[in-house]
Amino acid sequence: MGYADLRDWLKQVEGFGEVLRLNGADWNLEIGGLCEIIVREAKKSVPAILFDDIRGYPKGTRALFAMLSSVKRLALTVNLPLEYGGMMDFVRAFHEKIRDLQVIPPVTVKQGPVAENVMEGDRIDLYRFPSPFHHEKDGGRYFGTAHVVLTQHPDEGWYNLGTYRCMVHGKDTLGLHITGGKHGRIHRDLYFERGQPMKVVVAAGVDPALYLAAASEIPWSVSEYGYAGALKGEPIAVMTGPYTGFPIPATAEIVVEGECYPGELQDEGPFGEWAGYYANRGLEKVPEPVIHVKRILHRTDPILTCAQPSRPPHEYSFYRSIVRSGLVWDELEKAGVPDVKGVWCHEAGGSRLFTIVSIHQRYAGHARQAGLLASQVHSGAYVGRYVIVVDEDIDPSNTQDVLWALATRSEPERSVEIIRRAWSSSADPALPVDQKLFNSRCIIDACKPYEWKDKFYPVAETSPELRAELLKKWGDKILNGV
Ligand SMILES: Cc1cc2nc3c(=O)[nH]c(=O)nc-3n(C[C@H](O)[C@H](O)[C@H](O)COP(=O)(O)O)c2cc1C
């Protein structure tokens, strides 16, 4: 189908009936609370939620939540057909799409719609945007949640885009929380170690494919602009940022240009996080770098795109599970693991803590190889915890099936491997606040034991042939009303 920018995307999503418009809500806790209820209570797929007439803001200044929380919206975003039989079918389609992805570099335009309005000097005011105060225990309003943060490698020159939360400290200052090992954090450390300031761009309401790419673990030095262009099948339009000189997304709703200074920290958070907790330091604030805003560009009637982490399944956990499953699957194949049949990064673990890989076991050691690698490839390495490897008759996205395999085919004494001192984060809720450096991984081989897999006990269930026959004869009588 294709779409030009967020507004065009939204129009198409409205066309297939997936936009819920809500007028008159308050940015202070109401928007966040409503969003959580809608996500939890949704009978079918979660709609994109567009808040307008937000208390204290002119009509037209909007906030958009749950952008990517349906298969159709995700498919539109990455330029795939909109309909699928089951979840794994869509994961497979996404995996096949990214298998041979060739990046499409951004195209530079002279000026994009984001430059319709410019704030400079005393006119800079972040409070002109309806940044939500998401949860009751949060420490402030968040401008940046479903956004991108652009930084440049100081020596190599390439740009990284990551989604790293930005809290509003004041009308021209934002907090910037980037956890260890993220590419933006490595950039930041490189500047600060040399005592140099770091220029930074924060953009909200960007092309949904660009947000998807920025929030995903794309390899080091690969441009998320190019990756997003490849997902869409057409280049992302950029223009030169007037303050930073960076290529900024030309069709974004809002672009903030600014600078962080080494040694300058301000208390940030707390903020409810993706694993479902205030895991950073509980309800304490934590000192983080500050972005001094030098210029803001924005479209007329801007849309602030937002994401709300909380106890999963939450507002964006669905899309994270699908995208990460595709990425891990892709990296497993590229690392040489044959015959991967499916990957599911479960929403309960915020798409990171609980990963299931299904394989057709080809050789002794295949299951261990798949499990160990799934826990360490780039898209699976950060704050992982459990990886379960199952046979191909198990649908990794079917929790009942997975638990059945775990309970019946694994044997703790032979099936479990532990990896120690792995890549963790302040967001890991299983670690005490003063020991957030490393975590461990548990790889569970829940496949039929390789040595006697062909003699493994027969499954006690009706054959597909008999089932089909019975359904043909009895289907109407037994399925109606059951
Ligand atoms: C809604 C949302 C919010 C996120 N917030 C943060 C954050 O505050 N800090 C962080 O380090 N990563 C955060 N992430 C995860 C990163 O965006 C993700 O790890 C991404 O791969 C980082 O980019 P990089 O791989 O270029 O470092 C968030 C992801 C999403 C989807």
The ligand as a Gaussian input file, in Angstrom:
#p B3LYP/6-31G(d) Opt

LIG

0 1
 C        8.783000       2.866000      23.670000
 C       10.228000       2.546000      23.882000
 C       10.949000       3.229000      24.834000
 C       12.305000       2.949000      25.041000
 N       13.001000       3.646000      25.983000
 C       14.314000       3.418000      26.152000
 C       15.072000       4.202000      27.073000
 O       14.555000       5.089000      27.747000
 N       16.404000       3.950000      27.179000
 C       17.010000       2.959000      26.462000
 O       18.214000       2.776000      26.600000
 N       16.314000       2.198000      25.579000
 C       14.982000       2.411000      25.406000
 N       14.271000       1.669000      24.502000
 C       14.933000       0.579000      23.772000
 C       15.803000       1.100000      22.658000
 O       15.115000       2.006000      21.838000
 C       16.335000      -0.052000      21.825000
 O       17.134000      -0.849000      22.649000
 C       17.081000       0.372000      20.571000
 O       17.596000      -0.755000      19.937000
 C       18.202000       1.328000      20.913000
 O       18.863000       1.744000      19.761000
 P       20.364000       1.279000      19.482000
 O       20.256000      -0.199000      19.195000
 O       20.751000       2.068000      18.303000
 O       21.108000       1.570000      20.708000
 C       12.927000       1.946000      24.273000
 C       12.192000       1.262000      23.300000
 C       10.852000       1.558000      23.102000
 C       10.073000       0.834000      22.057000

